[in-house]
Amino acid sequence: MSSRSSLLPLLYSADIVPTSLPHHTHLIDTYFSSDDLPHPSLDSPIPTLPSDIEHSRTIVLQATQELNDLLQGPRGIRKFPTQHTHLATNLEVAETPLKQILRMGIAHRVFSEPRPGILTHSAASRLIREDEDIRARVGAGVEKLWLAAGRIVDALERWKGRGNTEETGFALAHGEPFYNVPANDSARTARFAKAMSSFTAGLVCALVHLVKGFAWEKLESGGTIVDVGGSTGDAAFALARQYRDRKFKFAVQDLSEVVAGVDADRLAEAKELGVEFQAHDFFEIQPVQGADVYVFRWILHNLPDAYCVRMLRALEPALKKDARVLVMEMVLSPLGALPNDVERKVRAMDLTMLETGNARERELEEWQKLVASSDERFVWRGMRQPEGSRLAVLEWVWDG
Ligand SMILES: C[S@@+](CC[C@H](N)C(=O)[O-])C[C@H]1O[C@@H](n2cnc3c(N)ncnc32)[C@H](O)[C@@H]1O
């Protein structure tokens, strides 16, 4: 497949489709039109079809799924993390269940089995093995979030969705709230930070959208930017590298366990770029007084409204007049306005927020109301939705 040079030939799968996809869609179309049947829609079931039309339908379904997988590429697929050949012996697990699990992965293009019983990497499984950020994201997803998702309903039955971050599917599945990492579990903290970094590798969450989504060049040279909940500093590093000549000072704040996990190479680069890491709980009074910009990237969607308000109020004592508050978040579109594949991803993230924090994604008006409800001296300035970005940059100015 990879040697093919344009998309059109992808619509012919030599293995399964003897003729072209347009040919089969045309046959289906003609059948529905000539028999005056209602055309396929999501409102009514597909009627029983004559066998030749059913054959065409199968071919179209197979080819479009293959096309979809191809265009997603290995990064869009990653699902089943495991190891290499001789697995059954190494893991001391019976071969049959292992085969069942692996073959499910192979059906999703994770691993491949060129000959019966011989397991090799596919591009997607190799990516999981070789890219530690992706591996962290898959690991956190499979070991933590999948189990949490399975307990959402139990949590709602038990606590009625009252909006407390301790009463979640995650808490039921793992016996502790999502962000309450035990101090001795540095591996889990490091894995989550890497998982967050993995998002920035894809275009929809790339940091270029933060770099270009605000007029940083208008800040005075030497100005101060605080990234609240900034993890291991990816956003600050991206800005600092881009605006090296402006000599901005950056404070990256996160929980003490996260800051303690920043490695020596990063610390050295941070020093050179003017980035300082600070352990700071964002529900406590903001320690950096008078900064020019306070950035909250992907922070508020983790929190129910009352917690966001508490966090924003803890910021207030530090704010100078005209300080900017940037919130980089998804702005929900009305249901059905997005292409369905994007809508599914957006709603999946929304449910992840529910299962981990009784939180949610928000529409523009909800963002505006939320910040205004914490203090009306946060004055709304507007929003930028960078092209290709899943996250928007929402801006308020402090009029205190
Ligand atoms: C969804 S991640 C976003 C990280 C980063 N801003 C980004 O855009 O990738 C949320 C971050 O908030 C941090 N966090 C959670 N609770 C916090 C608290 N009470 N005080 C400070 N940081 C916190 C987490 O450790 C994590 O790094």
The ligand as a MOL file (V3000), in Angstrom:
LIG
                    3D

  0  0  0     0  0            999 V3000
M  V30 BEGIN CTAB
M  V30 COUNTS 27 29 0 0 0
M  V30 BEGIN ATOM
M  V30 1 C -4.4110 17.6510 31.5730 0
M  V30 2 S -2.8550 18.0110 32.2510 0 CHG=1
M  V30 3 C -2.3520 19.4100 31.2740 0
M  V30 4 C -0.8660 19.6050 31.2830 0
M  V30 5 C -0.3420 20.7400 30.3880 0
M  V30 6 N -0.8720 22.0210 30.7770 0
M  V30 7 C -0.6690 20.4530 28.9270 0
M  V30 8 O -1.2990 21.2980 28.2970 0
M  V30 9 O -0.2740 19.3840 28.4240 0 CHG=-1
M  V30 10 C -3.2750 18.7400 33.8040 0
M  V30 11 C -2.0700 19.1290 34.6400 0
M  V30 12 O -2.5370 19.7400 35.8630 0
M  V30 13 C -1.7190 19.2820 36.9230 0
M  V30 14 N -2.4510 19.4370 38.1970 0
M  V30 15 C -3.4940 18.7030 38.6410 0
M  V30 16 N -3.8980 19.1430 39.8480 0
M  V30 17 C -3.0880 20.1870 40.1630 0
M  V30 18 C -3.0160 21.0700 41.2840 0
M  V30 19 N -3.8620 20.9630 42.3060 0
M  V30 20 N -2.0690 22.0450 41.2730 0
M  V30 21 C -1.2030 22.1470 40.2340 0
M  V30 22 N -1.2210 21.3460 39.1370 0
M  V30 23 C -2.1560 20.3700 39.1090 0
M  V30 24 C -1.4270 17.8470 36.5500 0
M  V30 25 O -0.3250 17.3190 37.2540 0
M  V30 26 C -1.2020 17.9580 35.0430 0
M  V30 27 O 0.1380 18.2260 34.7370 0
M  V30 END ATOM
M  V30 BEGIN BOND
M  V30 1 1 1 2
M  V30 2 1 2 3
M  V30 3 1 2 10
M  V30 4 1 3 4
M  V30 5 1 4 5
M  V30 6 1 5 6
M  V30 7 1 5 7
M  V30 8 2 7 8
M  V30 9 1 7 9
M  V30 10 1 10 11
M  V30 11 1 11 12
M  V30 12 1 11 26
M  V30 13 1 12 13
M  V30 14 1 13 14
M  V30 15 1 13 24
M  V30 16 1 14 15
M  V30 17 1 14 23
M  V30 18 2 15 16
M  V30 19 1 16 17
M  V30 20 1 17 18
M  V30 21 2 17 23
M  V30 22 1 18 19
M  V30 23 2 18 20
M  V30 24 1 20 21
M  V30 25 2 21 22
M  V30 26 1 22 23
M  V30 27 1 24 25
M  V30 28 1 24 26
M  V30 29 1 26 27
M  V30 END BOND
M  V30 END CTAB
M  END
